[in-house]
Amino acid sequence: MAICPKNKSSKARRDKRRSPNYKMKAPTLVKCSHCGALSEPHKVCKACGYYNKKSVVAVED
Ligand SMILES: [Zn+2]
């Protein structure tokens, strides 16, 4: 037997369920442990190329 909804979802309810998934949001920023610049967590610092206290990417000027 298939699961069957008892009441029909209105267009407003249905569309509200789908709506907030494409919203833009401000990225979370943390201070780099090496240079103090703001960068996203779990990503290489864009200013100095450091990640986990080591230089992993050479930063060109
Ligand atoms: Zn840095």
PDB file of the backbone (N, CA, C, O) and the ligand in Angstrom, with CONECT records:
HET     ZN  A 101       1
ATOM      1  N   MET A   1       0.837  -1.203   0.000  1.00  0.00           N
ATOM      2  CA  MET A   1       0.000   0.000   0.000  1.00  0.00           C
ATOM      3  C   MET A   1       0.872   1.252   0.000  1.00  0.00           C
ATOM      4  O   MET A   1       1.838   1.357   0.755  1.00  0.00           O
ATOM      5  N   ALA A   2       0.527   2.153  -0.821  1.00  0.00           N
ATOM      6  CA  ALA A   2       1.308   3.385  -0.887  1.00  0.00           C
ATOM      7  C   ALA A   2       0.920   4.324   0.244  1.00  0.00           C
ATOM      8  O   ALA A   2      -0.215   4.319   0.721  1.00  0.00           O
ATOM      9  N   ILE A   3       1.892   5.130   0.662  1.00  0.00           N
ATOM     10  CA  ILE A   3       1.596   6.158   1.651  1.00  0.00           C
ATOM     11  C   ILE A   3       0.867   7.297   0.946  1.00  0.00           C
ATOM     12  O   ILE A   3       1.321   7.787  -0.087  1.00  0.00           O
ATOM     13  N   CYS A   4      -0.243   7.706   1.498  1.00  0.00           N
ATOM     14  CA  CYS A   4      -1.094   8.649   0.805  1.00  0.00           C
ATOM     15  C   CYS A   4      -1.379   9.855   1.701  1.00  0.00           C
ATOM     16  O   CYS A   4      -1.879   9.680   2.812  1.00  0.00           O
ATOM     17  N   PRO A   5      -1.081  11.046   1.256  1.00  0.00           N
ATOM     18  CA  PRO A   5      -1.356  12.210   2.091  1.00  0.00           C
ATOM     19  C   PRO A   5      -2.858  12.427   2.273  1.00  0.00           C
ATOM     20  O   PRO A   5      -3.643  12.334   1.329  1.00  0.00           O
ATOM     21  N   LYS A   6      -3.223  12.717   3.510  1.00  0.00           N
ATOM     22  CA  LYS A   6      -4.645  12.857   3.822  1.00  0.00           C
ATOM     23  C   LYS A   6      -5.219  14.152   3.274  1.00  0.00           C
ATOM     24  O   LYS A   6      -6.357  14.204   2.807  1.00  0.00           O
ATOM     25  N   ASN A   7      -4.389  15.209   3.344  1.00  0.00           N
ATOM     26  CA  ASN A   7      -4.865  16.493   2.849  1.00  0.00           C
ATOM     27  C   ASN A   7      -3.912  17.034   1.794  1.00  0.00           C
ATOM     28  O   ASN A   7      -2.705  16.804   1.857  1.00  0.00           O
ATOM     29  N   LYS A   8      -4.447  17.732   0.856  1.00  0.00           N
ATOM     30  CA  LYS A   8      -3.628  18.319  -0.190  1.00  0.00           C
ATOM     31  C   LYS A   8      -2.850  19.518   0.367  1.00  0.00           C
ATOM     32  O   LYS A   8      -3.403  20.374   1.058  1.00  0.00           O
ATOM     33  N   SER A   9      -1.542  19.553   0.044  1.00  0.00           N
ATOM     34  CA  SER A   9      -0.771  20.725   0.411  1.00  0.00           C
ATOM     35  C   SER A   9      -1.135  21.870  -0.509  1.00  0.00           C
ATOM     36  O   SER A   9      -1.180  21.717  -1.729  1.00  0.00           O
ATOM     37  N   SER A  10      -1.396  23.025   0.096  1.00  0.00           N
ATOM     38  CA  SER A  10      -1.698  24.189  -0.731  1.00  0.00           C
ATOM     39  C   SER A  10      -0.440  24.632  -1.475  1.00  0.00           C
ATOM     40  O   SER A  10       0.674  24.253  -1.110  1.00  0.00           O
ATOM     41  N   LYS A  11      -0.628  25.437  -2.520  1.00  0.00           N
ATOM     42  CA  LYS A  11       0.531  25.928  -3.266  1.00  0.00           C
ATOM     43  C   LYS A  11       1.480  26.698  -2.362  1.00  0.00           C
ATOM     44  O   LYS A  11       2.699  26.618  -2.516  1.00  0.00           O
ATOM     45  N   ALA A  12       0.912  27.450  -1.411  1.00  0.00           N
ATOM     46  CA  ALA A  12       1.760  28.235  -0.514  1.00  0.00           C
ATOM     47  C   ALA A  12       2.622  27.330   0.351  1.00  0.00           C
ATOM     48  O   ALA A  12       3.818  27.578   0.507  1.00  0.00           O
ATOM     49  N   ARG A  13       2.030  26.285   0.916  1.00  0.00           N
ATOM     50  CA  ARG A  13       2.787  25.350   1.769  1.00  0.00           C
ATOM     51  C   ARG A  13       3.848  24.617   0.965  1.00  0.00           C
ATOM     52  O   ARG A  13       4.993  24.485   1.399  1.00  0.00           O
ATOM     53  N   ARG A  14       3.460  24.149  -0.196  1.00  0.00           N
ATOM     54  CA  ARG A  14       4.382  23.400  -1.046  1.00  0.00           C
ATOM     55  C   ARG A  14       5.568  24.274  -1.450  1.00  0.00           C
ATOM     56  O   ARG A  14       6.718  23.840  -1.378  1.00  0.00           O
ATOM     57  N   ASP A  15       5.284  25.507  -1.877  1.00  0.00           N
ATOM     58  CA  ASP A  15       6.347  26.368  -2.373  1.00  0.00           C
ATOM     59  C   ASP A  15       7.222  26.882  -1.232  1.00  0.00           C
ATOM     60  O   ASP A  15       8.413  27.134  -1.417  1.00  0.00           O
ATOM     61  N   LYS A  16       6.621  27.037  -0.047  1.00  0.00           N
ATOM     62  CA  LYS A  16       7.411  27.468   1.107  1.00  0.00           C
ATOM     63  C   LYS A  16       8.448  26.405   1.466  1.00  0.00           C
ATOM     64  O   LYS A  16       9.570  26.727   1.858  1.00  0.00           O
ATOM     65  N   ARG A  17       8.070  25.165   1.331  1.00  0.00           N
ATOM     66  CA  ARG A  17       8.988  24.058   1.634  1.00  0.00           C
ATOM     67  C   ARG A  17      10.198  24.102   0.700  1.00  0.00           C
ATOM     68  O   ARG A  17      11.306  23.755   1.110  1.00  0.00           O
ATOM     69  N   ARG A  18      10.002  24.515  -0.520  1.00  0.00           N
ATOM     70  CA  ARG A  18      11.092  24.511  -1.492  1.00  0.00           C
ATOM     71  C   ARG A  18      11.874  25.813  -1.512  1.00  0.00           C
ATOM     72  O   ARG A  18      12.971  25.860  -2.067  1.00  0.00           O
ATOM     73  N   SER A  19      11.339  26.863  -0.924  1.00  0.00           N
ATOM     74  CA  SER A  19      11.886  28.188  -1.196  1.00  0.00           C
ATOM     75  C   SER A  19      13.272  28.468  -0.618  1.00  0.00           C
ATOM     76  O   SER A  19      14.106  28.973  -1.370  1.00  0.00           O
ATOM     77  N   PRO A  20      13.602  28.184   0.666  1.00  0.00           N
ATOM     78  CA  PRO A  20      14.790  28.855   1.204  1.00  0.00           C
ATOM     79  C   PRO A  20      16.103  28.223   0.784  1.00  0.00           C
ATOM     80  O   PRO A  20      17.149  28.603   1.308  1.00  0.00           O
ATOM     81  N   ASN A  21      16.090  27.273  -0.143  1.00  0.00           N
ATOM     82  CA  ASN A  21      17.296  26.527  -0.450  1.00  0.00           C
ATOM     83  C   ASN A  21      18.262  27.264  -1.367  1.00  0.00           C
ATOM     84  O   ASN A  21      19.427  26.877  -1.461  1.00  0.00           O
ATOM     85  N   TYR A  22      17.819  28.295  -2.031  1.00  0.00           N
ATOM     86  CA  TYR A  22      18.695  28.982  -2.962  1.00  0.00           C
ATOM     87  C   TYR A  22      19.052  30.378  -2.484  1.00  0.00           C
ATOM     88  O   TYR A  22      19.597  31.182  -3.241  1.00  0.00           O
ATOM     89  N   LYS A  23      18.744  30.667  -1.221  1.00  0.00           N
ATOM     90  CA  LYS A  23      19.024  31.998  -0.693  1.00  0.00           C
ATOM     91  C   LYS A  23      20.525  32.219  -0.540  1.00  0.00           C
ATOM     92  O   LYS A  23      21.256  31.301  -0.167  1.00  0.00           O
ATOM     93  N   MET A  24      20.980  33.421  -0.823  1.00  0.00           N
ATOM     94  CA  MET A  24      22.367  33.784  -0.568  1.00  0.00           C
ATOM     95  C   MET A  24      22.539  34.024   0.921  1.00  0.00           C
ATOM     96  O   MET A  24      21.665  34.591   1.576  1.00  0.00           O
ATOM     97  N   LYS A  25      23.679  33.584   1.452  1.00  0.00           N
ATOM     98  CA  LYS A  25      23.960  33.884   2.856  1.00  0.00           C
ATOM     99  C   LYS A  25      25.413  34.305   2.990  1.00  0.00           C
ATOM    100  O   LYS A  25      26.269  33.907   2.201  1.00  0.00           O
ATOM    101  N   ALA A  26      25.670  35.116   4.000  1.00  0.00           N
ATOM    102  CA  ALA A  26      27.029  35.593   4.222  1.00  0.00           C
ATOM    103  C   ALA A  26      27.901  34.432   4.670  1.00  0.00           C
ATOM    104  O   ALA A  26      27.476  33.644   5.515  1.00  0.00           O
ATOM    105  N   PRO A  27      29.112  34.303   4.128  1.00  0.00           N
ATOM    106  CA  PRO A  27      29.966  33.183   4.522  1.00  0.00           C
ATOM    107  C   PRO A  27      30.499  33.364   5.941  1.00  0.00           C
ATOM    108  O   PRO A  27      30.723  34.484   6.399  1.00  0.00           O
ATOM    109  N   THR A  28      30.696  32.240   6.624  1.00  0.00           N
ATOM    110  CA  THR A  28      31.291  32.274   7.950  1.00  0.00           C
ATOM    111  C   THR A  28      32.784  32.590   7.818  1.00  0.00           C
ATOM    112  O   THR A  28      33.482  31.993   6.999  1.00  0.00           O
ATOM    113  N   LEU A  29      33.255  33.517   8.618  1.00  0.00           N
ATOM    114  CA  LEU A  29      34.655  33.908   8.527  1.00  0.00           C
ATOM    115  C   LEU A  29      35.349  33.706   9.871  1.00  0.00           C
ATOM    116  O   LEU A  29      34.798  34.026  10.923  1.00  0.00           O
ATOM    117  N   VAL A  30      36.559  33.174   9.817  1.00  0.00           N
ATOM    118  CA  VAL A  30      37.386  33.060  11.022  1.00  0.00           C
ATOM    119  C   VAL A  30      38.719  33.740  10.762  1.00  0.00           C
ATOM    120  O   VAL A  30      39.114  33.938   9.613  1.00  0.00           O
ATOM    121  N   LYS A  31      39.423  34.103  11.864  1.00  0.00           N
ATOM    122  CA  LYS A  31      40.722  34.737  11.714  1.00  0.00           C
ATOM    123  C   LYS A  31      41.788  33.681  11.427  1.00  0.00           C
ATOM    124  O   LYS A  31      41.827  32.632  12.069  1.00  0.00           O
ATOM    125  N   CYS A  32      42.642  33.971  10.463  1.00  0.00           N
ATOM    126  CA  CYS A  32      43.754  33.074  10.147  1.00  0.00           C
ATOM    127  C   CYS A  32      44.714  33.012  11.326  1.00  0.00           C
ATOM    128  O   CYS A  32      45.059  34.038  11.912  1.00  0.00           O
ATOM    129  N   SER A  33      45.148  31.788  11.672  1.00  0.00           N
ATOM    130  CA  SER A  33      46.042  31.636  12.821  1.00  0.00           C
ATOM    131  C   SER A  33      47.442  32.172  12.517  1.00  0.00           C
ATOM    132  O   SER A  33      48.214  32.448  13.435  1.00  0.00           O
ATOM    133  N   HIS A  34      47.761  32.314  11.263  1.00  0.00           N
ATOM    134  CA  HIS A  34      49.112  32.764  10.890  1.00  0.00           C
ATOM    135  C   HIS A  34      49.177  34.266  10.676  1.00  0.00           C
ATOM    136  O   HIS A  34      50.041  34.932  11.247  1.00  0.00           O
ATOM    137  N   CYS A  35      48.276  34.815   9.861  1.00  0.00           N
ATOM    138  CA  CYS A  35      48.378  36.242   9.534  1.00  0.00           C
ATOM    139  C   CYS A  35      47.228  37.060  10.106  1.00  0.00           C
ATOM    140  O   CYS A  35      47.286  38.289  10.076  1.00  0.00           O
ATOM    141  N   GLY A  36      46.189  36.421  10.623  1.00  0.00           N
ATOM    142  CA  GLY A  36      45.097  37.162  11.231  1.00  0.00           C
ATOM    143  C   GLY A  36      44.057  37.671  10.265  1.00  0.00           C
ATOM    144  O   GLY A  36      43.083  38.297  10.683  1.00  0.00           O
ATOM    145  N   ALA A  37      44.237  37.421   8.984  1.00  0.00           N
ATOM    146  CA  ALA A  37      43.241  37.851   8.006  1.00  0.00           C
ATOM    147  C   ALA A  37      41.994  36.982   8.113  1.00  0.00           C
ATOM    148  O   ALA A  37      42.071  35.836   8.555  1.00  0.00           O
ATOM    149  N   LEU A  38      40.859  37.518   7.714  1.00  0.00           N
ATOM    150  CA  LEU A  38      39.622  36.745   7.766  1.00  0.00           C
ATOM    151  C   LEU A  38      39.575  35.780   6.589  1.00  0.00           C
ATOM    152  O   LEU A  38      39.819  36.158   5.443  1.00  0.00           O
ATOM    153  N   SER A  39      39.256  34.528   6.896  1.00  0.00           N
ATOM    154  CA  SER A  39      39.109  33.538   5.831  1.00  0.00           C
ATOM    155  C   SER A  39      38.063  32.522   6.258  1.00  0.00           C
ATOM    156  O   SER A  39      37.678  32.467   7.426  1.00  0.00           O
ATOM    157  N   GLU A  40      37.609  31.725   5.313  1.00  0.00           N
ATOM    158  CA  GLU A  40      36.587  30.730   5.628  1.00  0.00           C
ATOM    159  C   GLU A  40      37.207  29.555   6.384  1.00  0.00           C
ATOM    160  O   GLU A  40      38.326  29.150   6.071  1.00  0.00           O
ATOM    161  N   PRO A  41      36.499  29.000   7.375  1.00  0.00           N
ATOM    162  CA  PRO A  41      37.041  27.869   8.108  1.00  0.00           C
ATOM    163  C   PRO A  41      37.214  26.632   7.228  1.00  0.00           C
ATOM    164  O   PRO A  41      36.456  26.427   6.279  1.00  0.00           O
ATOM    165  N   HIS A  42      38.195  25.828   7.543  1.00  0.00           N
ATOM    166  CA  HIS A  42      38.510  24.588   6.816  1.00  0.00           C
ATOM    167  C   HIS A  42      38.955  24.852   5.380  1.00  0.00           C
ATOM    168  O   HIS A  42      38.846  23.991   4.506  1.00  0.00           O
ATOM    169  N   LYS A  43      39.468  26.085   5.157  1.00  0.00           N
ATOM    170  CA  LYS A  43      39.991  26.403   3.832  1.00  0.00           C
ATOM    171  C   LYS A  43      41.336  27.092   3.984  1.00  0.00           C
ATOM    172  O   LYS A  43      41.629  27.692   5.018  1.00  0.00           O
ATOM    173  N   VAL A  44      42.149  27.000   2.943  1.00  0.00           N
ATOM    174  CA  VAL A  44      43.453  27.654   2.951  1.00  0.00           C
ATOM    175  C   VAL A  44      43.256  29.170   2.987  1.00  0.00           C
ATOM    176  O   VAL A  44      42.406  29.715   2.282  1.00  0.00           O
ATOM    177  N   CYS A  45      44.059  29.843   3.824  1.00  0.00           N
ATOM    178  CA  CYS A  45      43.982  31.299   3.918  1.00  0.00           C
ATOM    179  C   CYS A  45      44.363  31.917   2.582  1.00  0.00           C
ATOM    180  O   CYS A  45      45.384  31.564   1.993  1.00  0.00           O
ATOM    181  N   LYS A  46      43.520  32.856   2.101  1.00  0.00           N
ATOM    182  CA  LYS A  46      43.792  33.458   0.807  1.00  0.00           C
ATOM    183  C   LYS A  46      44.923  34.486   0.888  1.00  0.00           C
ATOM    184  O   LYS A  46      45.576  34.779  -0.114  1.00  0.00           O
ATOM    185  N   ALA A  47      45.148  35.027   2.081  1.00  0.00           N
ATOM    186  CA  ALA A  47      46.145  36.079   2.222  1.00  0.00           C
ATOM    187  C   ALA A  47      47.557  35.512   2.288  1.00  0.00           C
ATOM    188  O   ALA A  47      48.464  36.054   1.656  1.00  0.00           O
ATOM    189  N   CYS A  48      47.763  34.417   3.050  1.00  0.00           N
ATOM    190  CA  CYS A  48      49.123  33.903   3.233  1.00  0.00           C
ATOM    191  C   CYS A  48      49.300  32.466   2.747  1.00  0.00           C
ATOM    192  O   CYS A  48      50.428  31.975   2.713  1.00  0.00           O
ATOM    193  N   GLY A  49      48.244  31.792   2.379  1.00  0.00           N
ATOM    194  CA  GLY A  49      48.380  30.436   1.860  1.00  0.00           C
ATOM    195  C   GLY A  49      48.635  29.394   2.926  1.00  0.00           C
ATOM    196  O   GLY A  49      49.086  28.291   2.616  1.00  0.00           O
ATOM    197  N   TYR A  50      48.352  29.725   4.193  1.00  0.00           N
ATOM    198  CA  TYR A  50      48.598  28.780   5.279  1.00  0.00           C
ATOM    199  C   TYR A  50      47.357  27.962   5.585  1.00  0.00           C
ATOM    200  O   TYR A  50      46.234  28.452   5.467  1.00  0.00           O
ATOM    201  N   TYR A  51      47.561  26.724   5.974  1.00  0.00           N
ATOM    202  CA  TYR A  51      46.488  25.905   6.504  1.00  0.00           C
ATOM    203  C   TYR A  51      47.081  24.975   7.549  1.00  0.00           C
ATOM    204  O   TYR A  51      48.093  24.325   7.288  1.00  0.00           O
ATOM    205  N   ASN A  52      46.480  24.899   8.709  1.00  0.00           N
ATOM    206  CA  ASN A  52      46.951  24.050   9.813  1.00  0.00           C
ATOM    207  C   ASN A  52      48.405  24.380  10.171  1.00  0.00           C
ATOM    208  O   ASN A  52      49.230  23.485  10.356  1.00  0.00           O
ATOM    209  N   LYS A  53      48.706  25.697  10.265  1.00  0.00           N
ATOM    210  CA  LYS A  53      50.001  26.228  10.698  1.00  0.00           C
ATOM    211  C   LYS A  53      51.148  25.886   9.751  1.00  0.00           C
ATOM    212  O   LYS A  53      52.315  26.016  10.121  1.00  0.00           O
ATOM    213  N   LYS A  54      50.831  25.459   8.553  1.00  0.00           N
ATOM    214  CA  LYS A  54      51.882  25.187   7.578  1.00  0.00           C
ATOM    215  C   LYS A  54      51.557  25.935   6.289  1.00  0.00           C
ATOM    216  O   LYS A  54      50.391  26.156   5.960  1.00  0.00           O
ATOM    217  N   SER A  55      52.611  26.322   5.563  1.00  0.00           N
ATOM    218  CA  SER A  55      52.380  26.926   4.257  1.00  0.00           C
ATOM    219  C   SER A  55      52.103  25.820   3.256  1.00  0.00           C
ATOM    220  O   SER A  55      52.977  24.999   2.977  1.00  0.00           O
ATOM    221  N   VAL A  56      50.899  25.793   2.719  1.00  0.00           N
ATOM    222  CA  VAL A  56      50.542  24.736   1.786  1.00  0.00           C
ATOM    223  C   VAL A  56      50.418  25.257   0.362  1.00  0.00           C
ATOM    224  O   VAL A  56      50.513  24.483  -0.591  1.00  0.00           O
ATOM    225  N   VAL A  57      50.206  26.566   0.208  1.00  0.00           N
ATOM    226  CA  VAL A  57      50.087  27.144  -1.123  1.00  0.00           C
ATOM    227  C   VAL A  57      50.978  28.381  -1.172  1.00  0.00           C
ATOM    228  O   VAL A  57      50.933  29.219  -0.271  1.00  0.00           O
ATOM    229  N   ALA A  58      51.775  28.493  -2.206  1.00  0.00           N
ATOM    230  CA  ALA A  58      52.579  29.695  -2.379  1.00  0.00           C
ATOM    231  C   ALA A  58      51.686  30.817  -2.891  1.00  0.00           C
ATOM    232  O   ALA A  58      50.960  30.647  -3.870  1.00  0.00           O
ATOM    233  N   VAL A  59      51.746  31.969  -2.219  1.00  0.00           N
ATOM    234  CA  VAL A  59      50.906  33.099  -2.619  1.00  0.00           C
ATOM    235  C   VAL A  59      51.705  34.019  -3.521  1.00  0.00           C
ATOM    236  O   VAL A  59      52.752  34.533  -3.128  1.00  0.00           O
ATOM    237  N   GLU A  60      51.210  34.223  -4.723  1.00  0.00           N
ATOM    238  CA  GLU A  60      51.879  35.142  -5.644  1.00  0.00           C
ATOM    239  C   GLU A  60      51.374  36.552  -5.387  1.00  0.00           C
ATOM    240  O   GLU A  60      50.249  36.737  -4.923  1.00  0.00           O
ATOM    241  N   ASP A  61      52.214  37.560  -5.691  1.00  0.00           N
ATOM    242  CA  ASP A  61      51.855  38.949  -5.383  1.00  0.00           C
ATOM    243  C   ASP A  61      50.816  39.476  -6.341  1.00  0.00           C
ATOM    244  O   ASP A  61      50.400  40.628  -6.227  1.00  0.00           O
TER     245      ASP A  61
HETATM  246 ZN    ZN A 101      46.701  33.791   6.679  1.00  0.00          ZN2+
END
